[in-house]
């Protein structure tokens, strides 16, 4: 069973950048749909980025498109989220999630219930 461990969160000023990492322990991300979600205080869990299992195509929520980028290392066991031009509205706990059952694709990826592995999250705070 794969375990996901996020890192890279922190405090940054508006306009700054952070890179989050999600390491897979016990497996690689081969054949997994991988996503980043975030949850701000008092709000629901928002899917912000996805990398498909079959062809590594990437997708983004409108709220982060053009500012965030998801990528994966060649070894296949770490996924990154590069976050640029950060805004106070990006403040949230960020989670990586993995789908090993083939339930996620270009249309379904924002639905958090489809993922069967989750990390514990990393806090990102953007100050104005």
C-alpha positions as CSV (number, residue, x, y, z in Angstrom):
1,X,0.0,0.0,0.0
2,X,1.4,3.3,-1.0
3,X,1.9,6.1,1.5
4,X,2.0,9.7,0.4
5,X,4.1,12.4,2.2
6,X,3.8,16.0,1.3
7,X,6.4,18.6,2.0
8,X,7.4,22.1,0.9
9,X,4.6,24.2,2.4
10,X,5.3,27.4,4.3
11,X,4.7,31.1,4.6
12,X,5.3,33.3,1.6
13,X,4.4,36.8,0.5
14,X,2.0,37.7,-2.2
15,X,3.6,37.1,-5.6
16,X,6.1,34.6,-4.2
17,X,6.6,30.9,-5.2
18,X,6.7,27.6,-3.5
19,X,7.2,24.1,-4.7
20,X,5.4,21.3,-3.0
21,X,6.5,17.7,-3.1
22,X,4.6,14.5,-2.7
23,X,6.7,11.4,-2.1
24,X,5.3,7.9,-2.6
25,X,6.6,5.5,0.0
26,X,6.2,1.8,-0.8
27,X,5.4,2.2,-4.5
28,X,5.8,4.4,-7.5
29,X,3.2,6.5,-9.1
30,X,3.2,4.4,-12.3
31,X,-0.4,3.7,-13.3
32,X,-1.8,6.1,-10.6
33,X,-3.8,9.2,-11.3
34,X,-2.3,11.9,-9.1
35,X,-3.9,15.1,-8.0
36,X,-3.3,18.0,-5.7
37,X,-6.2,19.3,-3.6
38,X,-6.4,22.1,-1.2
39,X,-8.8,23.1,1.6
40,X,-9.0,26.5,3.1
41,X,-10.6,27.2,6.5
42,X,-14.4,26.9,6.3
43,X,-14.3,25.7,2.7
44,X,-14.6,22.4,0.9
45,X,-11.8,20.4,-0.7
46,X,-10.9,21.9,-4.1
47,X,-9.1,19.9,-6.8
48,X,-6.5,22.1,-8.3
49,X,-4.3,19.9,-10.5
50,X,-4.2,16.4,-11.9
51,X,-1.8,14.2,-13.8
52,X,-3.3,11.3,-15.7
53,X,-2.1,7.8,-15.2
54,X,-2.1,6.7,-18.9
55,X,-0.3,9.5,-20.6
56,X,0.8,12.0,-17.9
57,X,-1.4,14.7,-19.4
58,X,-2.1,17.5,-17.0
59,X,-5.2,19.5,-16.0
60,X,-5.8,22.5,-13.8
61,X,-8.6,24.3,-12.0
62,X,-9.3,27.7,-13.4
63,X,-8.3,29.2,-10.1
64,X,-4.7,28.2,-10.6
65,X,-4.3,27.8,-14.4
66,X,-1.2,29.6,-15.7
67,X,0.3,29.9,-12.2
68,X,0.7,26.3,-10.9
69,X,2.3,23.3,-12.6
70,X,2.3,19.7,-11.7
71,X,5.2,17.4,-12.7
72,X,6.7,14.1,-11.8
73,X,10.3,13.0,-11.4
74,X,11.8,10.4,-13.7
75,X,11.9,7.8,-11.0
76,X,8.2,8.1,-10.8
77,X,7.9,8.3,-7.0
78,X,7.7,12.0,-6.4
79,X,5.2,14.5,-7.8
80,X,5.6,18.2,-7.5
81,X,3.4,21.2,-7.6
82,X,5.2,24.4,-8.6
83,X,3.2,27.4,-7.4
84,X,4.0,30.8,-8.7
85,X,2.4,34.3,-8.4
86,X,0.8,33.2,-5.1
87,X,-2.1,35.1,-3.7
88,X,-3.7,35.3,-0.2
89,X,-6.6,33.3,-1.7
90,X,-4.2,30.4,-2.2
91,X,-3.8,30.0,1.6
92,X,-4.9,26.5,2.5
93,X,-3.8,23.0,3.5
94,X,-2.5,21.2,0.3
95,X,-3.0,17.5,-0.1
96,X,-1.7,15.1,-2.7
97,X,-4.0,12.2,-3.6
98,X,-3.6,9.0,-5.7
99,X,-6.1,6.9,-7.6
100,X,-4.9,3.3,-8.1
101,X,-8.3,2.1,-9.4
102,X,-8.4,3.9,-12.7
103,X,-11.4,6.0,-11.7
104,X,-10.0,9.4,-12.6
105,X,-9.6,11.0,-16.0
106,X,-9.8,14.4,-17.6
107,X,-13.4,14.8,-16.6
108,X,-13.7,13.2,-13.1
109,X,-10.4,14.2,-11.5
110,X,-11.7,17.0,-9.3
111,X,-14.0,14.6,-7.4
112,X,-12.0,13.9,-4.3
113,X,-14.0,10.7,-3.4
114,X,-12.4,8.9,-6.3
115,X,-8.9,8.9,-4.7
116,X,-8.0,6.0,-2.4
117,X,-4.7,7.3,-1.1
118,X,-4.1,10.7,0.6
119,X,-1.2,12.5,2.3
120,X,-1.6,14.3,5.5
121,X,-1.3,17.7,4.0
122,X,1.1,20.7,4.1
123,X,0.1,24.2,5.1
124,X,0.6,27.1,2.6
125,X,0.1,30.6,3.9
126,X,0.3,33.6,1.6
127,X,0.6,37.0,3.3
128,X,-0.7,40.2,1.7
